[in-house]
Amino acid sequence: MPAHRPEIGPLIAGDRVLVLDGGLATQLEAQGCDLSDRLWSARLLAADPEAIVAAHLAFFRAGARVATTASYQATFEGFAARGIGHDEAASLLRQSVSLALLARERFRAERAAAGAPDPRPLLVAASVGPYGAMLADGSEYRGRYGLTVDALAGFHRERLTILAATDADLLAVETIPELDEAVAIARLLDEIPGARAWVSFSCADAGHLRSGAPIEEAVEAVAGSPAVIAVGVNCTAPEHVEALVGRVRAVTSKPVVVYPNSGEGWDAAARRWTGAQAGRVDGAAAHRWHAAGATLIGGCCRVTPDQVALIAGAFAA
């Protein structure tokens, strides 16, 4: 990664909390964007980049200190299926970072113009979604792809390398449901000089990945990589998070990242969320996760800027 990126260690050292953003797609839909396409929010990288900037801005204004880019479902294979060539796909991956950086600069300019500049470090995390996200059939909520570690590494290698070479402050390797995919990711991160990332897993319950592997095995598969600066869970029902944090902390001393979804379920065929919110993502929940040992805290799908504001308010100095 670029050598001029700021040190992240001091931002997550000890008991400090770094507030993450929430569901980017959720905010884009709230702004009126149509995300019914298989590319999900990645479609807007070309179709409506200003909408992505506006969504990032909404989370910065809510108190998030990290913007996660719109590259979760941006893959060469997914773009190719839409007739987008390799070079343009690579450009769109880079643009996902540029848009988040632009939102950060606009937020800083807003605060300065209002006479209240924000001195806090604000980070951009380049999202790297799982293999299953490319399939756009809900596979990231099941895992068990039937692919080898080598095949999964081959799928991720170029996209991860491109994003690591941008001006993003770190990578957010997220919603990983499969142990073999975790092994592949750790191998790739160790291949890239200067890479740094958090790795977060999607879990089915309070102890297992979506594929059924114990969370402890998944954490151990990545925590040994010097490039992994934090490890934890995301896109997991909030009622499972506290127990999962305890399990993660039992096998690593690295900072723990948590950003659950609303607790609803994803119907891949109908492309909609179903069921009631099984747990709350708010300040009280964030305090429980912090007490359990998490220090990077935010939300995932269906978590709004208003909810991120509650998290930020819970840890305001």
PAPA-585491 format. One record per residue (C-alpha): residue number from 0; residue in one letter; y, z, x. Coordinates in Angstrom, 2 decimals. Each point is the difference from the previous one (the first is absolute). Layout:
BEGIN
NUM,A,Y,Z,X
...
//
This chain:
BEGIN
0,M,0.00,0.00,0.00
1,P,3.60,-0.48,1.18
2,A,0.88,2.54,2.67
3,H,3.37,0.94,-1.54
4,R,-1.53,1.60,-3.10
5,P,0.93,3.70,-0.42
6,E,-2.39,2.83,0.76
7,I,-1.80,1.05,-3.16
8,G,-1.78,3.05,1.39
9,P,3.03,2.31,-0.33
10,L,0.49,-1.10,-3.61
11,I,-3.45,1.23,-1.03
12,A,-0.50,2.79,2.51
13,G,-1.00,3.44,-1.14
14,D,0.71,0.76,-3.64
15,R,2.67,-2.64,-0.59
16,V,-0.33,-2.22,-3.06
17,L,0.74,-3.71,0.13
18,V,0.54,-1.32,-3.53
19,L,-1.57,-3.38,-0.66
20,D,0.88,-2.49,-2.73
21,G,-1.97,-0.63,-3.20
22,G,-1.53,-2.97,-1.75
23,L,1.86,-3.11,1.13
24,A,-1.67,-2.16,-2.64
25,T,0.80,2.64,-2.63
26,Q,3.68,-0.20,0.85
27,L,-0.06,-3.80,0.10
28,E,-1.48,-0.05,-3.51
29,A,2.68,2.45,-1.13
30,Q,2.55,-2.50,1.30
31,G,-1.54,-2.67,-2.24
32,C,-2.18,-1.82,2.55
33,D,-3.23,-1.65,-1.13
34,L,-2.83,1.09,2.29
35,S,-2.89,-1.51,-1.94
36,D,-0.72,-2.38,2.88
37,R,-2.98,0.64,2.34
38,L,2.49,0.44,2.84
39,W,1.58,2.94,-1.86
40,S,3.29,1.08,1.61
41,A,-0.62,-2.33,2.99
42,R,0.86,-2.93,-2.28
43,L,3.61,1.18,-0.02
44,L,0.34,-0.35,3.77
45,A,0.74,-3.66,-0.67
46,A,0.89,0.00,-3.70
47,D,2.47,2.90,-0.18
48,P,0.64,1.79,3.29
49,E,3.12,1.73,-1.34
50,A,-2.15,1.79,-2.58
51,I,-2.04,1.50,2.84
52,V,3.16,1.16,1.77
53,A,1.21,1.60,-3.23
54,A,-3.32,1.82,-0.45
55,H,0.11,1.40,3.54
56,L,3.59,1.08,-0.60
57,A,-1.01,1.88,-3.14
58,F,-2.41,2.13,2.00
59,F,2.45,0.63,2.84
60,R,2.56,1.12,-2.57
61,A,-2.60,2.32,-1.48
62,G,-0.42,1.75,3.35
63,A,-2.90,-1.86,1.62
64,R,0.22,-0.23,3.75
65,V,-2.66,-2.71,0.32
66,A,-0.05,-3.46,-1.59
67,T,-3.47,-1.57,-0.18
68,T,0.16,-3.79,0.10
69,A,-1.14,-2.51,-2.62
70,S,-2.84,-1.25,2.23
71,Y,-2.89,1.99,-1.52
72,Q,-1.46,-3.08,-1.70
73,A,1.50,-2.54,2.40
74,T,-2.89,-1.68,1.82
75,F,-0.59,-3.44,1.45
76,E,-2.92,-0.51,-2.37
77,G,1.98,1.08,-3.04
78,F,2.95,-2.20,0.87
79,A,-2.28,-2.96,0.75
80,A,-1.46,0.26,-3.49
81,R,3.54,-0.55,-1.28
82,G,0.58,-3.02,2.23
83,I,2.05,1.89,2.59
84,G,-0.79,-1.12,3.54
85,H,-0.72,2.17,3.00
86,D,3.44,-0.17,1.61
87,E,1.82,0.73,-3.24
88,A,-2.37,2.89,-0.71
89,A,0.74,1.49,3.42
90,S,3.72,-0.39,-0.71
91,L,-0.37,1.80,-3.34
92,L,-1.82,2.87,1.69
93,R,2.92,0.38,2.40
94,Q,2.44,-0.32,-2.89
95,S,-1.57,2.99,-1.74
96,V,1.21,2.13,2.91
97,S,3.40,-1.68,0.15
98,L,0.61,0.78,-3.68
99,A,-0.76,3.69,0.47
100,L,2.26,0.10,3.06
101,L,2.75,-1.66,-2.04
102,A,-0.38,2.61,-2.74
103,R,0.30,2.73,2.60
104,E,3.22,-1.47,1.36
105,R,1.44,-0.40,-3.49
106,F,-0.83,3.60,-0.81
107,R,1.68,1.21,3.17
108,A,3.05,-2.15,-0.80
109,E,0.14,1.40,-3.54
110,R,-0.02,3.56,1.28
111,A,2.61,-0.75,2.63
112,A,2.27,-1.69,-2.56
113,A,-0.34,3.05,-2.24
114,G,1.14,2.24,2.85
115,A,-3.42,1.66,0.22
116,P,-1.94,-1.70,2.78
117,D,-3.69,0.92,0.11
118,P,-0.89,1.18,3.53
119,R,-3.74,0.21,-0.68
120,P,-2.38,-2.43,1.67
121,L,-1.17,-2.60,-2.52
122,L,-3.21,-1.84,0.82
123,V,-1.66,-3.25,-1.00
124,A,-3.79,-0.02,-0.26
125,A,-1.69,-3.41,-0.09
126,S,-2.73,0.13,-2.62
127,V,-3.50,-1.21,0.92
128,G,-2.17,0.00,-3.11
129,P,-3.81,-0.08,-0.02
130,Y,-2.25,-3.03,-0.16
131,G,-0.60,0.71,-3.67
132,A,3.68,-0.47,-0.84
133,M,-0.25,-3.66,1.03
134,L,-2.83,-0.51,-2.49
135,A,2.33,1.18,-2.81
136,D,-2.99,1.14,-2.07
137,G,0.26,3.76,0.43
138,S,-2.29,0.07,3.05
139,E,2.32,2.40,1.80
140,Y,-1.08,2.56,-2.62
141,R,-3.68,-0.54,0.76
142,G,-0.49,-0.95,3.64
143,R,-3.54,-0.96,1.02
144,Y,1.11,-3.52,0.92
145,G,-3.25,-0.91,1.72
146,L,1.89,-1.10,3.13
147,T,-0.61,1.10,3.57
148,V,2.53,1.86,2.09
149,D,0.52,-3.18,2.04
150,A,0.67,-2.05,-3.13
151,L,2.51,2.55,-1.29
152,A,1.73,0.11,3.38
153,G,0.23,-3.79,-0.08
154,F,1.62,0.13,-3.41
155,H,2.63,2.55,1.01
156,R,0.73,-1.01,3.60
157,E,2.74,-2.62,-0.26
158,R,1.90,1.56,-2.88
159,L,-0.03,3.40,1.65
160,T,1.11,-1.48,3.32
161,I,2.89,-1.87,-1.62
162,L,1.25,3.07,-1.85
163,A,-0.34,2.18,3.10
164,A,2.27,-2.41,1.91
165,T,2.85,0.29,-2.53
166,D,2.79,2.56,0.00
167,A,-1.92,2.25,-2.38
168,D,-0.10,3.57,1.27
169,L,-3.72,0.31,-0.68
170,L,-2.88,-1.44,-1.97
171,A,-1.25,1.47,-3.28
172,V,-3.68,-0.88,-0.13
173,E,-0.68,1.08,-3.54
174,T,-2.41,0.24,-2.94
175,I,-3.03,-0.42,2.26
176,P,-3.14,0.60,-2.11
177,E,-2.72,-0.81,2.49
178,L,-1.22,1.76,3.17
179,D,-0.78,-3.24,1.86
180,E,3.53,-1.21,-0.70
181,A,1.36,3.19,1.56
182,V,-2.06,-0.63,3.12
183,A,1.31,-3.57,0.18
184,I,3.61,1.12,-0.40
185,A,-0.27,2.62,2.74
186,R,-1.47,-2.60,2.35
187,L,2.85,-2.41,-0.70
188,L,2.72,2.61,0.42
189,D,-1.38,0.82,3.42
190,E,0.26,-3.69,0.95
191,I,3.76,-0.17,-0.68
192,P,2.21,1.50,2.73
193,G,2.43,2.52,-1.42
194,A,-1.36,-0.18,-3.55
195,R,0.46,3.05,-2.18
196,A,-1.14,0.48,-3.55
197,W,-0.96,2.38,-2.70
198,V,-3.37,-0.70,-1.59
199,S,-0.58,1.15,-3.57
200,F,-3.12,-0.20,-2.12
201,S,-0.51,-0.55,-3.70
202,C,-2.32,2.66,-1.39
203,A,-2.14,0.22,-3.12
204,D,-0.08,3.79,-0.16
205,A,0.85,3.09,2.03
206,G,-2.34,-0.88,2.86
207,H,-0.94,-3.67,0.19
208,L,1.45,-3.46,0.53
209,R,-0.28,-2.50,-2.83
210,S,-3.08,-1.39,1.77
211,G,-1.66,3.43,0.00
212,A,0.43,0.92,3.67
213,P,1.15,3.57,0.70
214,I,3.71,0.20,0.79
215,E,-0.83,1.92,3.18
216,E,-1.96,-2.95,1.41
217,A,2.86,-2.37,-0.77
218,V,2.57,2.23,1.68
219,E,-2.18,0.42,3.07
220,A,-0.35,-3.80,0.20
221,V,3.73,-0.47,0.55
222,A,1.47,3.28,1.24
223,G,-1.24,-0.57,3.53
224,S,2.25,-3.03,0.39
225,P,3.22,0.79,1.89
226,A,1.74,-2.54,-2.25
227,V,-0.71,2.03,-3.14
228,I,2.86,2.46,-0.40
229,A,-1.03,1.34,-3.41
230,V,-2.98,-0.25,-2.33
231,G,-0.53,0.85,-3.63
232,V,-0.35,-1.38,-3.53
233,N,1.89,-2.24,-2.40
234,C,-0.53,-1.73,-3.34
235,T,-2.19,2.95,-0.95
236,A,0.30,2.12,-3.15
237,P,2.41,2.87,0.73
238,E,-2.37,2.74,-1.16
239,H,-2.28,-0.80,2.97
240,V,2.67,0.10,2.69
241,E,0.11,3.70,0.81
242,A,-3.73,0.23,0.69
243,L,0.04,-3.26,1.95
244,V,2.79,1.27,2.24
245,G,-2.13,3.03,0.84
246,R,-2.92,-2.23,0.93
247,V,2.20,-2.23,2.15
248,R,1.51,2.99,1.78
249,A,-3.48,1.32,0.74
250,V,-0.80,-2.96,2.26
251,T,3.35,-0.96,1.58
252,S,3.15,1.65,1.26
253,K,2.03,-3.15,-0.58
254,P,2.70,0.04,-2.71
255,V,-1.31,-0.62,-3.51
256,V,1.51,-2.64,-2.28
257,V,-0.40,0.10,-3.80
258,Y,1.42,-2.28,-2.66
259,P,-2.12,-0.01,-3.15
260,N,0.32,-2.24,-3.01
261,S,0.80,1.26,-3.49
262,G,-3.63,0.77,-0.79
263,E,-0.47,-3.04,-2.22
264,G,-2.74,-2.60,0.54
265,W,0.42,-3.67,0.91
266,D,-1.63,-2.62,-2.26
267,A,-0.29,-2.97,2.37
268,A,-1.07,-2.44,-2.73
269,A,2.91,0.82,-2.30
270,R,2.28,0.73,2.99
271,R,1.40,3.17,-1.52
272,W,-0.13,3.76,0.43
273,T,-2.04,1.96,-2.50
274,G,-0.43,3.60,-1.10
275,A,2.36,2.93,0.16
276,Q,1.57,1.45,3.10
277,A,-2.68,2.37,1.22
278,G,2.38,2.03,2.13
279,R,3.64,0.27,0.85
280,V,1.76,-1.37,3.07
281,D,3.05,2.22,0.23
282,G,1.61,2.73,2.06
283,A,-2.48,2.71,-0.96
284,A,-2.97,-2.20,0.88
285,A,1.61,-1.00,3.28
286,H,0.42,3.67,0.90
287,R,-3.72,0.58,-0.61
288,W,-0.92,-2.97,2.19
289,H,2.34,1.23,2.69
290,A,-1.48,3.50,-0.16
291,A,-3.44,-1.58,0.45
292,G,1.20,-1.74,3.16
293,A,1.61,-3.35,-0.87
294,T,3.31,-0.91,1.62
295,L,0.51,-3.65,-1.00
296,I,0.28,0.08,-3.78
297,G,0.87,-2.60,-2.63
298,G,-1.55,-2.02,-2.80
299,C,-1.91,-3.21,-0.58
300,C,-0.62,-2.09,-3.12
301,R,1.93,1.06,-3.11
302,V,2.12,2.51,1.94
303,T,3.68,-0.64,-0.66
304,P,3.24,0.67,1.91
305,D,0.66,2.90,-2.38
306,Q,-3.26,1.63,1.11
307,V,0.79,-0.63,3.65
308,A,3.35,1.71,-0.61
309,L,-1.89,3.06,-1.22
310,I,-2.06,0.02,3.19
311,A,3.08,-0.43,2.16
312,G,1.80,2.75,-1.88
313,A,-2.89,2.37,0.52
314,F,0.43,-0.23,3.77
315,A,3.77,-0.39,0.22
316,A,1.52,2.13,2.74
//
